[in-house]
Amino acid sequence: MKLDDDIHNYYEHLVLERIEQLGLNQSKDANYLADLCCLALNQVPPRYIRYEVDMAFYLPQNERQQMEMNVVNAVRKAMEYLDDKSGKE
């Protein structure tokens, strides 16, 4: 059995958005970005959706802001971990 291709974790969108805001997609390699995404996403609860429009219309603004703050913190912690790890090698 296969799940629908449209089903995805909304936090994936938010993490990628944050990476672009920080310009990491321009300054870091693909391996760093993949590790960063995994580490950040493992820190936040999954929020599965089928259509992006569902989140735009049905998510209260305060919940959206909380999700964005969760991502800011998760990406920061993931970067600290990766940067610390690479400095020790």
C-alpha positions, 0 to 999 in steps of 0.5 A: 500500500502506498500513501497518496503523493500529496500527503506531507509534513507541513513543517517540511515547508516551514523548515525549507522556508527558514533555510532560504530566509537564512541564505543557507541554500546558497552557502551550504552544500547538499549534505549539510542541508540534508542533515540540517533538515533531518535534525530540525524536523526531528525536533518538531511534531509532525503536522501532516496535510494534503493540500497547502491551502488547508493550512492557509485557511484553517490554521489560526494565526497564533498557531502558525506563529508558534509553528514558525517559532518552533522552526526557528529554534529547531533550525538554530539548534540543528545548525549549532550541532552541525557547526560544533560537530564539524569544528571537532573533526 
